[in-house]
Amino acid sequence: MPLALLALAIGAFGVGLTEFVIVGLMSDISSDLGVSIPTAGLLVSGYALSVTIGAPLLTAASSRIPRKAMLIGLMALFIAGNLISALAPTYGVLMTGRVVAALTHGTFFGIGSVVAARLVAPEKRASAVALMFAGLTSAHVAGVPLGTALGQQFGWRSTFWAVTAIGVVGMMGIMALLPRQPIEATGGLRDELKVFGRVQVWLALAITALGFGAVFGTVTYIEPMMTEVAGFTSGTVPWLLVLMGVGLFVGNLLGGKAADRGLMPALYGSLAGITVVMAIFTLTAHFQIPAAITLAVFGAVGFSLVPTIQMRVMNKAEGGAALASAANIGAFNAGNALAAWLGGLAIDAGAGFTAPNWIGAILAALGLALALLSGALDRSGRGKRHHRDEEHRRGRKHHGAEKVHGDEKRHRDAEHHGDEEGRRDAEHHGDKKHHRTKEYQHDEEYQRGETPARTVGPLSP
């Protein structure tokens, strides 16, 4: 794999860290700023909604900007957002910082996915996208647990200072390692927007929102679920997040390899796996060891979906892949916001901290149903194309047969015409010959005195 993919993974590490690190700090932020845990959970929803809105807008605005320059600018905006969060004196200012940082998220991953896919051969595109997203999963494995431990030890603000510093490192990595990316020759924003007139693109975006929303609803409330339901201590949470992060890292890479072998089977498998594991997690969350094991499996099946659905969107949005890819990151976060909101409602209604799990199972099942529909449309489209090709082939064959039949008919007609001409010539020749023979016989008879002399002229018979 090209070294440039490492640059994208470094940036993804920083961007992913600021999204997920807050889930381990939920209780600290809640008590420090005087808000409830569901209200603190809205910091996740606010971030997600900002991604949903900002991703397509920034990507559309950057269509004429070189990819490398745009990625560097996005990292600068990301750094500014995290500085605001680190300095936030109130909940409202903290939400503002989250929104500013989130504006870069979708566009970074959207453009980065397209750049990563074009750095490698076509048969390795999904793996290249997965490798870039490995920076995101590495944030789970190392960044989120360390950020959680740092925040619990020195206060949640220290975590945002650390994220700001990592953002600077990520920006420097892109500047140093990513080669210059030429501006794409496209028909402009209007042509790129045309991809959103395709049913398959919208189906893929809906699958993303439902499938990954199912995962993130549980991730949002993983800390209180593990402490209040499973009975782990707060100090154990960072290690549980490491366990989940390992699952995310492995699942992401395996998902990319599976998608390279067969995209739709990989998509079906990921969504079915999420549905089953989320349902099981509702039960195992009450017991420490089963909860820990399920958490790791949950991370693996959940993130196996990421490179798979990202490639599905890019494949179906040919001609506007960057914009559709960014919109898909928005769909990820729209699903995150929806699931976090539904989970918060269920928790406030007294359903308990395991409620996001069974809500997630329902969402993932709906995503699987849409994926099956999308696959059926693919097969139907291929069948129609095959039918049209077959009809065209048969038409050409029929036209060829008619041509041959016509040629044969014309040949037979020509032969028949030739035979008629020949017969008439032969008859004419025979009549003349017969006439000459009769004349010769008459002359012979005349010389012998058997017949009178012939008359010549109009009176001759």
C-alpha positions as CSV (number, residue, x, y, z in Angstrom):
1,M,0.0,0.0,0.0
2,P,1.3,3.5,-0.8
3,L,2.8,5.6,2.1
4,A,0.2,8.3,1.3
5,L,-2.4,6.1,2.9
6,L,-0.6,6.5,6.2
7,A,-1.0,10.3,5.9
8,L,-4.8,9.8,5.5
9,A,-4.9,7.4,8.4
10,I,-3.1,9.9,10.6
11,G,-5.7,12.6,9.8
12,A,-8.5,10.0,10.3
13,F,-7.0,9.2,13.7
14,G,-7.3,12.8,14.9
15,V,-10.7,13.4,13.4
16,G,-12.1,10.1,14.7
17,L,-10.7,10.7,18.2
18,T,-12.6,13.9,18.7
19,E,-15.9,12.2,17.7
20,F,-15.6,9.2,20.0
21,V,-13.5,10.3,23.0
22,I,-16.5,12.1,24.5
23,V,-18.3,8.8,25.2
24,G,-15.9,8.0,27.9
25,L,-16.2,11.4,29.5
26,M,-20.0,11.6,29.6
27,S,-20.3,11.4,33.4
28,D,-17.5,13.9,34.0
29,I,-19.0,16.5,31.6
30,S,-22.5,15.9,33.0
31,S,-21.4,16.7,36.6
32,D,-19.0,19.5,35.7
33,L,-21.4,21.4,33.5
34,G,-24.5,20.6,35.6
35,V,-26.5,18.7,32.9
36,S,-28.1,15.2,32.8
37,I,-26.4,12.3,31.0
38,P,-29.0,12.3,28.2
39,T,-28.3,16.1,27.7
40,A,-24.6,15.4,27.7
41,G,-25.4,12.7,25.1
42,L,-26.7,15.5,22.8
43,L,-23.0,16.6,22.4
44,V,-22.8,13.4,20.3
45,S,-26.0,14.2,18.5
46,G,-25.0,17.8,17.8
47,Y,-21.7,16.7,16.4
48,A,-23.4,14.1,14.2
49,L,-25.9,16.6,12.9
50,S,-23.2,19.1,12.1
51,V,-21.4,16.4,10.1
52,T,-24.6,15.6,8.2
53,I,-25.1,19.2,7.2
54,G,-21.5,20.3,6.8
55,A,-20.2,17.3,4.8
56,P,-22.1,17.8,1.5
57,L,-21.9,21.7,1.7
58,L,-18.1,21.8,2.2
59,T,-17.5,19.1,-0.4
60,A,-19.6,20.9,-3.0
61,A,-17.8,24.2,-2.2
62,S,-14.4,22.5,-2.6
63,S,-15.0,20.9,-6.0
64,R,-12.5,23.3,-7.7
65,I,-9.9,23.2,-4.8
66,P,-7.0,20.7,-5.0
67,R,-7.6,17.7,-2.8
68,K,-4.4,18.0,-0.7
69,A,-5.0,21.7,0.0
70,M,-8.6,21.0,1.0
71,L,-7.6,18.3,3.4
72,I,-5.0,20.6,5.0
73,G,-7.6,23.3,5.4
74,L,-10.1,20.9,6.9
75,M,-7.5,19.9,9.5
76,A,-7.0,23.6,10.4
77,L,-10.7,24.0,11.0
78,F,-10.7,20.8,13.1
79,I,-8.0,22.2,15.3
80,A,-9.9,25.4,15.9
81,G,-13.0,23.5,16.9
82,N,-11.2,21.5,19.5
83,L,-9.5,24.6,20.9
84,I,-13.0,26.0,21.5
85,S,-14.1,22.8,23.2
86,A,-11.0,22.8,25.5
87,L,-11.7,26.4,26.6
88,A,-15.5,26.1,26.8
89,P,-16.8,27.6,30.1
90,T,-20.4,26.4,29.5
91,Y,-22.3,23.6,27.8
92,G,-23.4,25.9,25.0
93,V,-19.8,26.9,24.1
94,L,-18.8,23.2,24.3
95,M,-21.5,22.4,21.8
96,T,-20.3,25.2,19.6
97,G,-16.8,23.7,19.6
98,R,-18.1,20.3,18.8
99,V,-20.2,21.7,15.8
100,V,-17.1,23.6,14.4
101,A,-14.9,20.5,14.6
102,A,-17.7,18.3,13.1
103,L,-17.9,20.5,10.0
104,T,-14.6,19.0,8.8
105,H,-15.4,15.4,9.6
106,G,-17.6,14.3,6.7
107,T,-15.7,16.2,4.1
108,F,-12.4,14.8,5.3
109,F,-13.5,11.2,5.2
110,G,-15.5,11.8,2.0
111,I,-12.6,13.3,0.0
112,G,-10.1,11.0,1.8
113,S,-12.0,7.9,0.7
114,V,-12.0,8.9,-2.9
115,V,-8.3,9.8,-2.8
116,A,-7.4,6.5,-1.0
117,A,-9.3,4.4,-3.6
118,R,-7.5,6.1,-6.4
119,L,-4.0,5.5,-4.9
120,V,-4.3,1.7,-5.6
121,A,-5.4,-0.8,-8.2
122,P,-9.2,-1.3,-8.6
123,E,-9.2,-4.7,-7.0
124,K,-7.8,-3.2,-3.8
125,R,-10.0,-0.1,-3.5
126,A,-12.1,-1.4,-0.5
127,S,-8.9,-2.4,1.4
128,A,-7.4,1.0,0.7
129,V,-10.5,2.7,2.1
130,A,-10.4,0.4,5.1
131,L,-6.8,1.2,5.7
132,M,-7.6,4.9,5.8
133,F,-10.4,4.2,8.2
134,A,-7.9,2.2,10.3
135,G,-6.9,5.6,11.6
136,L,-10.4,6.0,12.9
137,T,-10.4,2.5,14.5
138,S,-7.0,3.1,15.9
139,A,-8.5,6.1,17.7
140,H,-10.8,3.6,19.4
141,V,-8.0,1.2,20.3
142,A,-5.5,3.7,21.7
143,G,-6.9,7.2,21.5
144,V,-10.3,6.9,23.2
145,P,-9.1,4.8,26.1
146,L,-6.1,7.1,26.7
147,G,-8.2,10.1,26.2
148,T,-10.8,8.8,28.7
149,A,-8.1,8.0,31.3
150,L,-6.5,11.4,30.8
151,G,-9.9,13.1,31.2
152,Q,-10.7,11.1,34.4
153,Q,-7.3,11.9,35.8
154,F,-6.9,15.6,34.9
155,G,-10.4,16.7,33.8
156,W,-12.2,16.4,30.6
157,R,-10.7,19.6,29.2
158,S,-7.3,18.0,29.1
159,T,-8.5,15.5,26.7
160,F,-9.6,18.2,24.2
161,W,-6.2,19.8,24.5
162,A,-4.6,16.5,23.6
163,V,-7.0,16.1,20.7
164,T,-5.9,19.6,19.5
165,A,-2.3,18.6,19.5
166,I,-3.0,15.3,17.6
167,G,-4.9,17.4,15.1
168,V,-1.7,19.4,14.5
169,V,0.3,16.2,14.0
170,G,-2.3,14.9,11.6
171,M,-2.2,18.1,9.5
172,M,1.6,17.9,9.3
173,G,1.4,14.3,8.2
174,I,-0.9,15.2,5.3
175,M,1.4,18.1,4.3
176,A,4.5,15.8,4.3
177,L,3.2,12.5,3.0
178,L,0.3,13.0,0.7
179,P,1.3,13.8,-3.0
180,R,-0.4,16.7,-4.8
181,Q,-3.8,15.7,-6.0
182,P,-5.0,17.2,-9.3
183,I,-8.3,18.9,-9.6
184,E,-10.8,16.5,-11.1
185,A,-12.2,17.3,-14.5
186,T,-15.9,17.2,-13.9
187,G,-19.0,18.7,-15.4
188,G,-19.3,20.9,-12.3
189,L,-21.5,20.8,-9.3
190,R,-24.7,20.4,-11.3
191,D,-23.4,17.2,-12.9
192,E,-22.2,15.9,-9.5
193,L,-25.6,16.6,-8.0
194,K,-27.2,14.4,-10.6
195,V,-26.0,11.3,-8.8
196,F,-28.7,12.0,-6.2
197,G,-31.3,11.3,-8.7
198,R,-30.4,7.6,-8.6
199,V,-32.5,5.3,-6.4
200,Q,-29.5,3.1,-5.5
201,V,-27.5,6.0,-4.1
202,W,-30.4,6.9,-1.8
203,L,-30.8,3.3,-0.7
204,A,-27.1,3.1,0.1
205,L,-27.3,6.3,2.2
206,A,-30.3,4.9,4.1
207,I,-28.5,1.6,4.7
208,T,-25.6,3.6,6.2
209,A,-27.8,5.7,8.5
210,L,-29.7,2.6,9.8
211,G,-26.9,0.1,9.9
212,F,-24.2,2.3,11.6
213,G,-26.8,4.3,13.6
214,A,-27.5,0.9,15.3
215,V,-23.9,0.6,16.3
216,F,-23.4,4.2,17.5
217,G,-26.5,4.3,19.6
218,T,-24.9,1.7,21.8
219,V,-21.5,3.4,21.7
220,T,-23.0,6.6,22.9
221,Y,-24.2,5.0,26.2
222,I,-21.5,2.4,26.6
223,E,-20.0,3.9,29.7
224,P,-23.2,4.0,31.8
225,M,-24.2,0.6,30.4
226,M,-20.9,-1.0,31.5
227,T,-20.9,0.7,34.9
228,E,-24.6,0.8,35.9
229,V,-25.7,-2.5,34.2
230,A,-22.7,-4.8,34.0
231,G,-21.2,-3.5,37.3
232,F,-17.8,-2.5,36.1
233,T,-15.9,0.3,37.9
234,S,-15.2,3.6,36.2
235,G,-11.5,2.8,36.1
236,T,-12.3,-0.3,34.0
237,V,-14.1,1.6,31.3
238,P,-10.9,2.7,29.4
239,W,-9.9,-1.0,29.1
240,L,-13.3,-2.0,28.0
241,L,-13.0,0.7,25.3
242,V,-9.6,-0.8,24.3
243,L,-11.3,-4.1,23.9
244,M,-14.0,-2.6,21.8
245,G,-11.4,-0.7,19.8
246,V,-9.5,-3.9,19.0
247,G,-12.7,-5.3,17.6
248,L,-13.3,-2.2,15.5
249,F,-9.8,-2.3,14.1
250,V,-10.0,-5.9,13.1
251,G,-13.5,-5.7,11.8
252,N,-12.7,-2.7,9.6
253,L,-9.8,-4.5,7.9
254,L,-11.7,-7.7,7.5
255,G,-14.7,-5.9,6.1
256,G,-12.5,-4.2,3.5
257,K,-11.0,-7.5,2.4
258,A,-14.4,-9.2,2.3
259,A,-15.8,-6.3,0.2
260,D,-12.9,-6.7,-2.3
261,R,-14.0,-10.3,-2.8
262,G,-17.8,-9.6,-2.9
263,L,-19.3,-6.3,-2.0
264,M,-23.0,-7.2,-1.6
265,P,-22.4,-10.5,0.3
266,A,-20.1,-8.6,2.7
267,L,-22.8,-6.0,3.1
268,Y,-25.5,-8.6,3.9
269,G,-23.1,-10.3,6.4
270,S,-22.2,-7.1,8.2
271,L,-25.8,-6.0,8.7
272,A,-27.1,-9.5,9.7
273,G,-24.2,-9.7,12.2
274,I,-25.0,-6.3,13.7
275,T,-28.7,-7.3,14.1
276,V,-27.9,-10.5,15.9
277,V,-25.1,-9.2,18.1
278,M,-27.2,-6.2,19.2
279,A,-30.0,-8.4,20.3
280,I,-27.6,-10.7,22.2
281,F,-26.0,-7.6,23.9
282,T,-29.3,-6.7,25.4
283,L,-29.0,-9.9,27.5
284,T,-25.3,-10.2,28.0
285,A,-24.9,-6.6,29.2
286,H,-26.1,-7.8,32.7
287,F,-23.0,-10.0,33.2
288,Q,-19.5,-8.8,33.2
289,I,-17.6,-11.4,31.3
290,P,-20.3,-12.0,28.7
291,A,-20.7,-8.3,28.3
292,A,-16.9,-7.8,27.7
293,I,-16.8,-10.6,25.1
294,T,-19.9,-9.2,23.4
295,L,-18.4,-5.8,23.4
296,A,-15.4,-7.0,21.4
297,V,-17.6,-8.9,18.9
298,F,-19.9,-5.9,18.6
299,G,-17.0,-3.7,17.7
300,A,-15.8,-6.1,15.0
301,V,-19.2,-6.6,13.2
302,G,-20.1,-3.0,13.6
303,F,-17.1,-1.6,11.8
304,S,-17.0,-4.3,9.2
305,L,-19.8,-2.3,7.7
306,V,-17.8,0.9,7.2
307,P,-15.6,0.2,4.2
308,T,-18.3,-1.9,2.6
309,I,-21.0,0.7,2.6
310,Q,-18.6,3.4,1.7
311,M,-17.5,1.5,-1.5
312,R,-21.2,0.8,-2.3
313,V,-22.0,4.5,-2.3
314,M,-18.9,5.4,-4.4
315,N,-19.7,2.6,-6.9
316,K,-23.3,3.8,-7.3
317,A,-22.4,7.5,-7.5
318,E,-20.0,7.4,-10.5
319,G,-19.6,10.9,-11.8
320,G,-20.0,12.5,-8.3
321,A,-18.2,10.1,-6.0
322,A,-16.6,12.7,-3.8
323,L,-19.9,14.5,-3.1
324,A,-21.8,11.2,-2.5
325,S,-19.0,9.9,-0.3
326,A,-19.2,13.0,1.8
327,A,-22.9,12.7,1.9
328,N,-22.5,9.1,3.1
329,I,-20.4,10.3,6.0
330,G,-23.3,12.6,6.8
331,A,-25.6,9.6,6.6
332,F,-23.3,7.8,9.1
333,N,-23.7,10.7,11.5
334,A,-27.4,11.2,10.8
335,G,-27.9,7.6,11.9
336,N,-25.7,8.3,14.9
337,A,-27.8,11.3,15.9
338,L,-31.1,9.3,15.4
339,A,-29.9,6.3,17.4
340,A,-28.4,8.4,20.2
341,W,-31.7,10.5,20.4
342,L,-33.9,7.3,20.4
343,G,-31.6,5.8,23.1
344,G,-31.9,8.9,25.2
345,L,-35.7,8.9,24.9
346,A,-35.8,5.3,25.9
347,I,-33.5,5.8,28.9
348,D,-35.5,8.8,30.1
349,A,-38.7,6.8,29.7
350,G,-37.3,4.2,32.2
351,A,-36.3,1.5,29.7
352,G,-32.8,1.3,31.2
353,F,-29.3,1.6,29.7
354,T,-29.6,-1.5,27.6
355,A,-32.4,0.1,25.5
356,P,-30.0,1.3,22.8
357,N,-29.1,-2.3,22.1
358,W,-32.5,-3.5,21.2
359,I,-33.2,-0.2,19.4
360,G,-30.0,-0.9,17.4
361,A,-31.1,-4.4,16.5
362,I,-34.3,-3.0,15.0
363,L,-32.5,-0.3,13.0
364,A,-29.9,-2.9,11.7
365,A,-32.7,-5.2,10.6
366,L,-34.3,-2.4,8.7
367,G,-30.9,-1.6,7.1
368,L,-30.6,-5.3,6.1
369,A,-34.0,-5.2,4.4
370,L,-33.0,-2.2,2.4
371,A,-29.7,-3.9,1.4
372,L,-31.6,-6.9,0.1
373,L,-33.9,-4.6,-1.9
374,S,-30.9,-2.9,-3.3
375,G,-29.3,-6.2,-4.3
376,A,-32.6,-7.3,-5.9
377,L,-32.6,-4.1,-8.0
378,D,-29.1,-4.8,-9.1
379,R,-30.1,-8.2,-10.3
380,S,-33.2,-6.9,-11.9
381,G,-31.2,-4.3,-13.8
382,R,-28.6,-6.9,-14.9
383,G,-31.5,-9.1,-16.0
384,K,-33.1,-6.3,-18.1
385,R,-29.8,-5.5,-19.7
386,H,-29.2,-9.1,-20.5
387,H,-32.7,-9.3,-22.0
388,R,-32.1,-6.2,-24.1
389,D,-28.7,-7.6,-25.2
390,E,-30.4,-11.0,-26.1
391,E,-33.2,-9.3,-28.0
392,H,-30.6,-7.2,-29.8
393,R,-28.6,-10.3,-30.6
394,R,-31.7,-12.2,-31.8
395,G,-32.7,-9.2,-33.9
396,R,-29.4,-9.1,-35.6
397,K,-29.5,-12.9,-36.1
398,H,-33.1,-12.6,-37.5
399,H,-32.0,-9.7,-39.8
400,G,-29.1,-11.8,-40.9
401,A,-31.3,-14.8,-41.7
402,E,-33.7,-12.6,-43.6
403,K,-30.8,-11.2,-45.6
404,V,-29.5,-14.7,-46.3
405,H,-33.0,-15.8,-47.3
406,G,-33.4,-12.8,-49.6
407,D,-30.1,-13.5,-51.2
408,E,-31.0,-17.1,-51.8
409,K,-34.4,-16.1,-53.2
410,R,-32.7,-13.6,-55.5
411,H,-30.2,-16.3,-56.5
412,R,-33.0,-18.7,-57.3
413,D,-34.9,-16.1,-59.2
414,A,-31.8,-15.3,-61.2
415,E,-31.3,-19.0,-61.9
416,H,-34.9,-19.4,-62.9
417,H,-34.7,-16.3,-65.1
418,G,-31.6,-17.7,-66.7
419,D,-33.3,-21.0,-67.3
420,E,-36.2,-19.3,-69.0
421,E,-33.9,-17.2,-71.1
422,G,-32.0,-20.3,-72.0
423,R,-35.1,-22.3,-72.8
424,R,-36.4,-19.5,-75.0
425,D,-33.1,-19.2,-76.7
426,A,-33.0,-22.9,-77.2
427,E,-36.5,-23.0,-78.6
428,H,-35.8,-20.1,-80.9
429,H,-32.5,-21.7,-82.0
430,G,-34.4,-25.0,-82.5
431,D,-37.1,-23.3,-84.5
432,K,-34.6,-21.6,-86.8
433,K,-32.7,-24.9,-87.1
434,H,-36.0,-26.7,-87.9
435,H,-36.9,-24.1,-90.4
436,R,-33.6,-24.3,-92.1
437,T,-33.9,-28.1,-92.2
438,K,-37.3,-27.9,-93.8
439,E,-36.0,-25.5,-96.4
440,Y,-33.1,-27.8,-97.1
441,Q,-35.5,-30.8,-97.5
442,H,-37.7,-28.7,-99.8
443,D,-34.7,-27.8,-102.0
444,E,-33.7,-31.4,-102.1
445,E,-37.2,-32.5,-103.1
446,Y,-37.3,-29.7,-105.7
447,Q,-34.1,-30.9,-107.3
448,R,-35.5,-34.4,-107.5
449,G,-38.7,-32.9,-109.0
450,E,-40.9,-33.9,-106.2
451,T,-42.1,-30.4,-105.2
452,P,-42.6,-27.0,-106.9
453,A,-40.0,-24.2,-106.5
454,R,-40.1,-22.0,-103.4
455,T,-41.4,-18.5,-103.6
456,V,-39.4,-15.8,-101.9
457,G,-40.9,-12.7,-100.3
458,P,-43.9,-11.7,-98.3
459,L,-46.1,-14.5,-99.7
460,S,-43.8,-17.2,-98.5
461,P,-45.4,-19.1,-95.7
